[in-house]
Amino acid sequence: MVHTDQTKRIDFTRSNLSWSGPSKGIFNLVSLLNYQREDDEKSTHTVGLSQAVLAGNMYVDKELLKEPPYLFQIAGSIQEQRIFRSFIPDQVKRKLSNWMKKNLTGDTYGKPLFDELGLNIIREKATPVSTFDEIDAVFLENRFSAKVMATFEQKSVCLEFPVNHMNVKLETRQWQVETGPILIPVMGRNEGAFDYLPAFVHFNSFDKMDIFYDYPFGYRSLDLLNKGVLSNVPCNIQLFA
């Protein structure tokens, strides 16, 4: 039996990240990260992550695709923004300079990069699901999302994201979530400063998850613990349908 009590969750199909200026841009929002900043422990800092797309040359008549091609996505808030760029591996050997062959990213972050960046977060009614029967009852509707409460770098964080892939096995009454990209705080940086990267996450219980940092290729994960793969990270997971 599915819970009859209702709550609120983010409607990721209608929420977005956008900016203004001489050229405006808008992205679908794919995850949200809430945490306390080092310089403002009394308030929560909210960072959104956009969908990843293949970069293009803007407003041209032909050759719309960047050469060499790369995926990019935006992470940010009003206070700070960054661009994650990931060059396509098969193109690196043929088209990139020696510098790019070593780095494989062209990230930009730090001070604000866009004028009037905004997070448009739309919420909708949702139903919590917390048992196999409840998950199975709404399985084919494919409208799952999750909220995760965890501690990273001694800070409490809240992650919200859609579930892109769900498995259920009737015989053993098991379920498993595999999804991403999700904006996840970084564990294992040398300086210990709070940071975040896009990541894949897997979980099949409500108290732990596995993380593969640095969606989609793992270029930024080489200096992280276990090359950016963390297993059994303790957390509190809520599923919604």
C-alpha positions as semicolon CSV with decimal commas, in nm:
position;residue;x (nm);y (nm);z (nm)
1;M;0,000;0,000;0,000
2;V;0,137;0,341;-0,099
3;H;0,141;0,608;0,170
4;T;-0,155;0,844;0,146
5;D;0,027;1,132;0,316
6;Q;0,159;1,395;0,080
7;T;0,474;1,604;0,094
8;K;0,657;1,841;-0,140
9;R;0,949;1,764;-0,372
10;I;1,129;1,940;-0,657
11;D;0,967;1,900;-0,998
12;F;1,284;1,853;-1,203
13;T;1,088;1,845;-1,530
14;R;0,998;2,212;-1,484
15;S;1,284;2,351;-1,271
16;N;1,580;2,519;-1,437
17;L;1,904;2,714;-1,408
18;S;1,940;3,028;-1,621
19;W;2,142;3,346;-1,666
20;S;2,098;3,685;-1,831
21;G;2,329;3,921;-2,016
22;P;2,398;3,992;-2,385
23;S;2,331;3,620;-2,448
24;K;2,079;3,441;-2,228
25;G;2,094;3,072;-2,141
26;I;1,870;2,820;-1,969
27;F;1,933;2,458;-1,866
28;N;1,719;2,183;-1,720
29;L;1,801;2,140;-1,351
30;V;1,920;1,786;-1,269
31;S;2,015;1,809;-0,901
32;L;2,030;2,042;-0,604
33;L;2,286;2,060;-0,322
34;N;2,219;2,244;0,005
35;Y;2,496;2,304;0,257
36;Q;2,631;2,560;0,504
37;R;2,908;2,788;0,382
38;E;3,231;2,832;0,580
39;D;3,172;3,208;0,599
40;D;2,801;3,189;0,684
41;E;2,710;2,898;0,911
42;K;2,371;3,049;0,995
43;S;2,225;3,011;0,646
44;T;2,203;2,736;0,385
45;H;2,382;2,772;0,053
46;T;2,200;2,621;-0,247
47;V;2,383;2,509;-0,561
48;G;2,214;2,372;-0,872
49;L;2,356;2,143;-1,140
50;S;2,246;2,167;-1,502
51;Q;2,203;1,893;-1,758
52;A;2,520;1,808;-1,953
53;V;2,517;1,891;-2,324
54;L;2,764;1,881;-2,611
55;A;2,913;2,227;-2,661
56;G;2,837;2,421;-2,976
57;N;2,943;2,736;-3,157
58;M;2,674;2,992;-3,084
59;Y;2,473;3,183;-3,345
60;V;2,661;3,063;-3,656
61;D;2,524;2,949;-3,990
62;K;2,723;2,626;-4,009
63;E;2,966;2,407;-3,811
64;L;2,753;2,427;-3,497
65;L;2,957;2,166;-3,309
66;K;3,272;2,263;-3,120
67;E;3,597;2,107;-3,244
68;P;3,728;1,917;-3,058
69;P;3,391;1,826;-2,903
70;Y;3,333;1,833;-2,529
71;L;3,048;1,796;-2,282
72;F;2,978;2,085;-2,048
73;Q;2,743;2,163;-1,764
74;I;2,690;2,450;-1,522
75;A;2,692;2,433;-1,144
76;G;2,616;2,741;-0,946
77;S;2,424;2,984;-0,733
78;I;2,391;3,360;-0,733
79;Q;2,718;3,389;-0,536
80;E;2,936;3,153;-0,742
81;Q;2,929;2,953;-1,062
82;R;3,150;2,705;-1,240
83;I;3,155;2,532;-1,576
84;F;3,259;2,168;-1,595
85;R;3,402;2,080;-1,938
86;S;3,489;1,720;-2,031
87;F;3,653;1,653;-2,365
88;I;3,538;1,343;-2,552
89;P;3,804;1,072;-2,498
90;D;3,816;0,943;-2,858
91;Q;3,890;1,294;-2,984
92;V;4,175;1,364;-2,743
93;K;4,442;1,165;-2,925
94;R;4,371;1,322;-3,261
95;K;4,277;1,681;-3,198
96;L;4,392;1,816;-2,864
97;S;4,715;1,986;-2,771
98;N;4,962;1,823;-2,532
99;W;4,828;2,040;-2,251
100;M;4,472;1,918;-2,308
101;K;4,586;1,558;-2,338
102;K;4,713;1,587;-1,981
103;N;4,422;1,782;-1,836
104;L;4,122;1,667;-2,041
105;T;3,909;1,941;-1,885
106;G;3,875;2,311;-1,933
107;D;3,689;2,394;-1,613
108;T;3,604;2,750;-1,515
109;Y;3,510;2,844;-1,160
110;G;3,560;3,099;-0,886
111;K;3,403;3,442;-0,897
112;P;3,063;3,483;-1,069
113;L;3,075;3,399;-1,440
114;F;2,725;3,507;-1,546
115;D;2,504;3,810;-1,500
116;E;2,191;3,745;-1,296
117;L;2,219;3,368;-1,263
118;G;1,902;3,222;-1,118
119;L;1,767;2,892;-0,989
120;N;1,399;2,846;-1,071
121;I;1,290;2,570;-0,833
122;I;0,933;2,446;-0,875
123;R;0,789;2,206;-0,620
124;E;0,503;1,961;-0,653
125;K;0,307;1,723;-0,434
126;A;0,472;1,385;-0,383
127;T;0,414;1,058;-0,196
128;P;0,689;0,895;0,013
129;V;0,767;0,530;-0,066
130;S;0,967;0,328;0,184
131;T;0,899;-0,043;0,120
132;F;0,935;-0,282;-0,172
133;D;0,557;-0,307;-0,211
134;E;0,520;0,069;-0,226
135;I;0,797;0,098;-0,486
136;D;0,653;-0,185;-0,695
137;A;0,302;-0,039;-0,685
138;V;0,412;0,278;-0,870
139;F;0,708;0,130;-1,057
140;L;0,577;0,175;-1,413
141;E;0,489;0,539;-1,351
142;N;0,866;0,610;-1,342
143;R;0,828;0,930;-1,143
144;F;1,073;0,861;-0,862
145;S;1,296;1,120;-0,701
146;A;1,516;1,117;-0,393
147;K;1,635;1,335;-0,108
148;V;1,957;1,240;0,071
149;M;2,081;1,376;0,404
150;A;2,447;1,308;0,475
151;T;2,763;1,449;0,633
152;F;3,059;1,544;0,412
153;E;3,369;1,725;0,536
154;Q;3,203;1,761;0,880
155;K;2,913;1,947;0,721
156;S;2,551;1,843;0,697
157;V;2,425;1,847;0,340
158;C;2,098;1,775;0,164
159;L;2,092;1,641;-0,192
160;E;1,782;1,633;-0,414
161;F;1,763;1,467;-0,755
162;P;1,545;1,265;-0,995
163;V;1,587;0,889;-1,020
164;N;1,685;0,813;-1,380
165;H;1,697;0,434;-1,348
166;M;1,528;0,192;-1,107
167;N;1,538;-0,189;-1,095
168;V;1,309;-0,423;-0,900
169;K;1,331;-0,802;-0,861
170;L;1,001;-0,957;-0,758
171;E;1,140;-1,297;-0,659
172;T;1,369;-1,158;-0,391
173;R;1,178;-0,832;-0,328
174;Q;1,484;-0,621;-0,399
175;W;1,518;-0,278;-0,559
176;Q;1,810;-0,064;-0,673
177;V;1,861;0,293;-0,794
178;E;2,132;0,395;-1,042
179;T;2,130;0,762;-1,135
180;G;2,323;1,080;-1,210
181;P;2,459;1,334;-1,267
182;I;2,417;1,452;-0,910
183;L;2,612;1,730;-0,744
184;I;2,805;1,560;-0,460
185;P;3,045;1,717;-0,206
186;V;3,404;1,604;-0,251
187;M;3,581;1,385;0,005
188;G;3,957;1,339;-0,009
189;R;4,092;1,665;-0,150
190;N;4,438;1,743;-0,012
191;E;4,347;2,081;0,132
192;G;4,022;1,958;0,284
193;A;3,822;2,259;0,159
194;F;3,455;2,208;0,083
195;D;3,405;2,138;-0,286
196;Y;3,170;1,944;-0,513
197;L;3,166;1,746;-0,838
198;P;2,904;1,584;-1,060
199;A;2,874;1,215;-0,976
200;F;2,687;0,889;-1,033
201;V;2,523;0,728;-0,729
202;H;2,390;0,376;-0,662
203;F;2,181;0,264;-0,366
204;N;1,947;-0,024;-0,274
205;S;1,870;0,068;0,085
206;F;1,778;0,382;0,273
207;D;2,093;0,417;0,485
208;K;2,393;0,408;0,248
209;M;2,501;0,474;-0,111
210;D;2,793;0,417;-0,347
211;I;2,943;0,715;-0,533
212;F;3,142;0,742;-0,854
213;Y;3,274;1,098;-0,858
214;D;3,312;1,313;-1,168
215;Y;3,039;1,230;-1,417
216;P;3,092;1,119;-1,690
217;F;3,461;1,025;-1,745
218;G;3,634;1,050;-1,408
219;Y;3,909;1,291;-1,514
220;R;3,887;1,498;-1,194
221;S;3,881;1,198;-0,960
222;L;4,244;1,085;-0,980
223;D;4,347;1,273;-0,666
224;L;4,047;1,159;-0,463
225;L;4,025;0,865;-0,225
226;N;4,005;0,532;-0,413
227;K;4,021;0,728;-0,739
228;G;3,687;0,884;-0,661
229;V;3,489;0,566;-0,590
230;L;3,331;0,552;-0,243
231;S;3,129;0,257;-0,114
232;N;2,874;0,235;0,166
233;V;2,865;0,608;0,237
234;P;2,631;0,647;0,539
235;C;2,329;0,866;0,478
236;N;1,953;0,895;0,519
237;I;1,764;0,844;0,190
238;Q;1,402;0,931;0,120
239;L;1,228;0,814;-0,199
240;F;0,926;0,988;-0,350
241;A;0,680;0,900;-0,625
